[in-house]
Amino acid sequence: MRDIYLVRHGKPAFEGGAKRCIGWTDPELSGEGRRQMEKLSEEFAEKSIERIYTSL
């Protein structure tokens, strides 16, 4: 049996209080977003990942 994990990006740090990204943007992660990714890293540390698929 295979396990499939769906992961969303961490919370970004929006400039000027914006609430959304328009077009091609690459904002930095906020402090909360960094904490989310650290937790995710810990959760996946012991898992064997064969493939990773991403969207553009």
C-alpha positions as CSV (number, residue, x, y, z in Angstrom):
1,M,0.0,0.0,0.0
2,R,1.2,3.5,-0.8
3,D,1.0,6.6,1.3
4,I,0.3,9.9,-0.5
5,Y,1.0,13.2,1.4
6,L,-0.4,16.5,0.3
7,V,1.5,19.4,1.6
8,R,0.7,23.1,1.2
9,H,3.3,25.9,1.4
10,G,4.0,27.7,4.7
11,K,2.4,31.0,5.5
12,P,4.1,33.8,3.5
13,A,5.1,37.2,4.8
14,F,3.1,39.6,2.6
15,E,4.5,43.0,1.9
16,G,2.4,46.0,2.9
17,G,-0.3,43.9,4.6
18,A,-1.5,42.3,1.3
19,K,-3.6,39.2,1.7
20,R,-2.9,37.5,-1.6
21,C,-0.3,36.9,-4.3
22,I,-1.0,37.9,-7.8
23,G,0.9,36.5,-10.8
24,W,4.3,35.1,-10.3
25,T,5.6,35.9,-6.8
26,D,8.0,34.3,-4.4
27,P,7.4,35.9,-1.0
28,E,9.6,34.9,2.0
29,L,8.0,32.8,4.7
30,S,6.7,34.6,7.8
31,G,7.8,33.5,11.2
32,E,4.7,31.4,11.4
33,G,5.5,29.9,8.0
34,R,9.0,29.0,9.2
35,R,7.6,27.3,12.2
36,Q,5.1,25.3,10.0
37,M,8.0,24.1,7.8
38,E,10.1,23.1,10.8
39,K,7.3,21.0,12.2
40,L,6.7,19.5,8.8
41,S,10.4,18.7,8.5
42,E,10.2,16.9,11.9
43,E,7.2,14.9,10.8
44,F,8.8,13.7,7.6
45,A,12.3,13.0,9.0
46,E,11.7,9.3,9.4
47,K,9.6,8.7,6.2
48,S,11.0,7.2,3.1
49,I,9.9,9.5,0.2
50,E,10.2,8.0,-3.3
51,R,8.9,11.0,-5.4
52,I,7.9,14.6,-5.0
53,Y,5.5,16.3,-7.4
54,T,5.0,20.1,-7.4
55,S,3.0,22.7,-9.2
56,L,4.4,25.8,-10.8
